[in-house]
Amino acid sequence: MKKNRVEVIARGVCVKSGMVLLCQTKGADITYLPGGHTEFNEKAHISLEREIVEELGVESVAGSFLGMVEHNFVQKGRQHCEWNVVFELGIDALNPEDEVIAAEDHISFRWCKISELKSAKLEPNVLCELLPKWLEDGCKESRWVSGGDFITEV
């Protein structure tokens, strides 16, 4: 039997021309920020850059740390608990006016207007509140911690 564990996910916010890059598992209802699981003893920003190469086949640069967002959910009958470590993300090779081609068959990518994050069903859904506020503040370094029912700026 597998023990319950917290998954550490490195995620990136890539914003260009008022659009944010989102990822989606094919056949799923929800979207999420690009990125993926950190490996044991791997720094989160390095994990993010590695995941972008794996998922998109392009180089990226993980920028400023924005915060940590907890996410608890049930998927295929199994309870999950994630700590999403979120960074700014620069991907020079991608632009909102171009189609984004995934390097992995099980996922797809698309650009979404910041104002449409809720209708895109972005998870963790607290990001629908945090990301527009961060952009309104001029993308100044922000540090937030979100867990369950609370958001704290630190």
Secondary structure, DSSP 8 states (H G I E B T S, - for coil): ------EEEEEEE-EETTEEEEEEETT-S-BB-SEEE--TT--HHHHHHHHHHHHHSS--EEEEEEEEEEEEEEETTEEEEEEEEEEEEE-TT--TTS----SSTTEEEEEEEGGGTTTTTBSSTTHHHHHHHHHHTTT----EEEETTEEEE-
